[in-house]
Amino acid sequence: MAVFKTQIQDIIGDFDDDVAINQFLTDGAKELISMMPPELKQKCSKVTNLYIGNTDTTMDLEGAGEILYVTRENANSGYYIGCREVNPIYADSANDSSSLHYATATDPVYWTESNSSGNPTLFVKPTPDANQPAKIMHILYPSVVGSDVSVIANFPDELEYLVVLYAAIKIVERQLIEEEDIELYTPIIAVLKQDYIQGLQHSGLVQAQQPQGAK
């Protein structure tokens, strides 16, 4: 299969601004991920380990995508148990054995808030250590280089053509602004957007709208 840049050019003609192509492809992948149901988001995820191969006890969320779930090893047992998410207002209560929000190895918790440096951070309690590490499953937004690849890692294969369509739309919209040729570019944009919306509906990412008055 042709690289994404070639696929885009097959749709709209010559366009050689690789910076723009890469940005629009990357933006398109991110938009589609935001629409995905949980089962598809799993295909776009990665694991960040706390205290496995490192000594990190928290996760810096800068640049990370949506948190899908968090697990922590259950009291040196060799298996992991799901952590329940708590509001950060109860963070200190996770250390209080008399609190309903007290965290234990068999009932761990996690929350997100800014750390002392102001960076968005994920915390797990009890604090992960070498014997009882934690795993955070979260979305990994891809950076797509259109001139190099024809597939997107950690992304559903069946939705890659929609990323190409998204980029094609954004490119033609930019050409419309730059060249101010409404008669040329407006019909092209309309057709591309129709194809994109139909693709979203066919993939189940958005619901098809019924005509007004239909039941």
C-alpha positions as CSV (number, residue, x, y, z in Angstrom):
1,M,0.0,0.0,0.0
2,A,1.2,3.5,-0.8
3,V,2.4,5.8,1.9
4,F,-0.2,8.2,3.4
5,K,1.3,11.2,1.5
6,T,0.7,9.4,-1.8
7,Q,-2.8,8.4,-0.8
8,I,-3.6,12.0,0.0
9,Q,-2.2,13.1,-3.4
10,D,-4.3,10.5,-5.1
11,I,-7.4,12.2,-3.7
12,I,-6.6,15.9,-4.0
13,G,-3.6,16.1,-6.4
14,D,-0.1,17.4,-5.8
15,F,0.6,18.8,-2.3
16,D,4.1,18.7,-1.0
17,D,4.0,20.5,2.4
18,D,5.2,17.5,4.5
19,V,4.9,19.5,7.7
20,A,1.2,20.2,7.1
21,I,0.6,16.6,5.9
22,N,2.1,15.2,9.0
23,Q,0.2,17.6,11.3
24,F,-3.2,16.9,9.7
25,L,-2.6,13.1,9.7
26,T,-1.6,13.3,13.4
27,D,-4.6,15.5,14.2
28,G,-6.9,13.2,12.3
29,A,-5.8,10.1,14.3
30,K,-6.3,12.0,17.5
31,E,-9.8,13.1,16.6
32,L,-10.8,9.5,15.6
33,I,-9.4,8.1,18.8
34,S,-11.6,10.5,20.8
35,M,-14.6,9.1,19.1
36,M,-13.8,5.4,19.6
37,P,-15.7,3.1,21.9
38,P,-13.6,1.4,24.7
39,E,-12.9,-1.8,22.8
40,L,-11.2,0.2,19.9
41,K,-9.4,2.5,22.3
42,Q,-7.6,-0.5,23.7
43,K,-6.0,-0.8,20.3
44,C,-4.6,2.7,20.7
45,S,-3.2,2.2,24.2
46,K,0.1,1.5,25.9
47,V,1.2,0.5,29.4
48,T,3.3,2.8,31.6
49,N,4.9,0.9,34.5
50,L,5.5,2.2,38.0
51,Y,8.4,0.5,39.6
52,I,8.9,-2.1,36.9
53,G,12.4,-1.4,35.4
54,N,12.4,2.0,37.1
55,T,11.8,3.6,40.5
56,D,8.9,5.8,39.4
57,T,6.0,5.9,41.9
58,T,3.9,8.4,39.9
59,M,3.2,9.0,36.2
60,D,3.7,12.4,34.5
61,L,0.6,12.9,32.4
62,E,2.1,15.6,30.1
63,G,1.4,14.4,26.6
64,A,-0.3,11.2,27.7
65,G,-3.8,10.4,26.5
66,E,-6.9,9.2,28.4
67,I,-6.4,6.9,31.3
68,L,-8.2,3.6,30.6
69,Y,-7.5,1.8,33.8
70,V,-4.9,1.3,36.5
71,T,-3.8,-1.9,38.2
72,R,-1.5,-2.7,41.1
73,E,0.0,-6.0,42.2
74,N,-2.0,-7.5,45.0
75,A,0.2,-7.9,48.1
76,N,3.1,-9.7,46.5
77,S,0.7,-12.3,45.1
78,G,2.0,-12.1,41.5
79,Y,-1.3,-10.9,40.1
80,Y,-2.8,-7.4,39.6
81,I,-6.0,-5.9,40.9
82,G,-7.8,-3.0,39.5
83,C,-7.4,0.4,41.3
84,R,-10.5,2.4,41.9
85,E,-10.4,6.1,40.9
86,V,-11.0,8.6,43.7
87,N,-11.5,12.4,43.6
88,P,-8.2,14.1,44.5
89,I,-9.9,15.8,47.4
90,Y,-9.7,12.4,49.1
91,A,-6.1,11.8,48.3
92,D,-4.7,12.2,51.8
93,S,-7.6,10.1,53.1
94,A,-6.1,7.1,51.3
95,N,-3.4,7.1,54.0
96,D,-5.9,7.2,56.9
97,S,-6.8,3.7,58.1
98,S,-10.0,5.2,59.7
99,S,-11.2,6.7,56.5
100,L,-13.7,5.1,54.0
101,H,-11.2,6.1,51.3
102,Y,-8.3,4.2,52.9
103,A,-6.2,2.4,50.3
104,T,-4.9,-1.2,50.9
105,A,-3.0,-3.7,48.8
106,T,-6.3,-5.5,48.1
107,D,-8.2,-2.2,47.5
108,P,-5.8,0.2,45.8
109,V,-6.8,3.6,44.5
110,Y,-5.5,6.2,42.0
111,W,-6.2,9.9,41.3
112,T,-4.8,12.6,39.1
113,E,-3.8,16.1,40.1
114,S,-0.9,18.5,39.7
115,N,2.3,17.7,41.6
116,S,4.4,20.2,43.5
117,S,5.9,21.4,40.3
118,G,2.5,22.0,38.7
119,N,2.7,19.1,36.3
120,P,-0.4,16.9,35.8
121,T,0.4,13.6,37.6
122,L,-1.2,10.2,38.3
123,F,-0.8,8.9,41.9
124,V,-1.4,5.3,43.1
125,K,-1.9,4.3,46.7
126,P,-0.5,2.3,48.4
127,T,2.6,3.7,46.8
128,P,4.0,1.2,44.2
129,D,7.3,-0.4,45.1
130,A,9.6,-3.1,43.8
131,N,7.5,-5.9,45.3
132,Q,4.1,-4.3,44.5
133,P,4.4,-2.3,41.2
134,A,1.5,-0.7,39.3
135,K,0.5,-0.5,35.6
136,I,-1.3,2.4,33.9
137,M,-3.1,1.6,30.6
138,H,-3.6,4.8,28.7
139,I,-4.1,6.1,25.2
140,L,-1.0,6.7,23.1
141,Y,-1.6,9.4,20.4
142,P,0.5,8.6,17.3
143,S,2.7,11.0,15.4
144,V,2.2,10.2,11.8
145,V,4.9,10.9,9.1
146,G,3.0,10.8,5.9
147,S,5.9,10.4,3.6
148,D,7.3,7.4,5.5
149,V,4.4,5.1,6.5
150,S,1.3,3.5,5.2
151,V,0.1,2.1,8.5
152,I,-0.3,3.7,12.0
153,A,1.0,1.7,14.9
154,N,-1.4,1.1,17.8
155,F,-4.3,2.1,15.7
156,P,-7.2,0.1,14.1
157,D,-6.3,-0.7,10.5
158,E,-9.9,-0.3,9.3
159,L,-10.0,3.3,10.3
160,E,-6.7,4.5,8.7
161,Y,-8.5,5.6,5.5
162,L,-10.5,8.1,7.6
163,V,-7.2,9.6,8.8
164,V,-6.3,10.1,5.2
165,L,-9.7,11.7,4.4
166,Y,-9.4,14.0,7.4
167,A,-6.0,15.2,6.2
168,A,-7.2,15.7,2.7
169,I,-10.1,17.8,3.9
170,K,-7.8,20.1,6.0
171,I,-5.4,20.5,3.1
172,V,-8.2,21.6,0.7
173,E,-9.6,23.9,3.3
174,R,-6.2,25.5,3.6
175,Q,-5.9,25.8,-0.2
176,L,-9.4,27.5,-0.2
177,I,-8.2,30.1,2.3
178,E,-4.9,30.7,0.5
179,E,-6.2,30.8,-3.0
180,E,-9.7,32.1,-2.3
181,D,-11.1,30.0,-5.2
182,I,-14.5,29.2,-3.8
183,E,-15.9,27.7,-7.0
184,L,-13.0,25.2,-7.3
185,Y,-12.5,24.1,-3.7
186,T,-16.0,24.3,-2.1
187,P,-17.4,21.3,-4.0
188,I,-14.3,19.3,-3.3
189,I,-14.5,19.9,0.4
190,A,-18.2,19.0,0.4
191,V,-17.6,15.7,-1.3
192,L,-14.7,14.8,1.0
193,K,-16.7,15.7,4.1
194,Q,-19.6,13.6,2.9
195,D,-17.2,10.7,2.5
196,Y,-15.7,11.3,5.9
197,I,-19.1,11.4,7.7
198,Q,-20.3,8.3,5.9
199,G,-17.1,6.6,6.9
200,L,-17.6,7.6,10.5
201,Q,-21.2,6.2,10.4
202,H,-20.2,3.0,8.7
203,S,-17.5,2.5,11.3
204,G,-20.0,3.1,14.1
205,L,-18.1,6.1,15.5
206,V,-21.1,8.4,15.0
207,Q,-24.8,7.7,14.6
208,A,-26.5,8.2,11.3
209,Q,-29.0,11.1,11.6
210,Q,-32.6,10.3,10.7
211,P,-34.5,12.8,8.5
212,Q,-36.6,15.3,10.4
213,G,-40.0,13.7,11.3
214,A,-38.7,10.1,11.0
215,K,-39.3,7.8,13.9
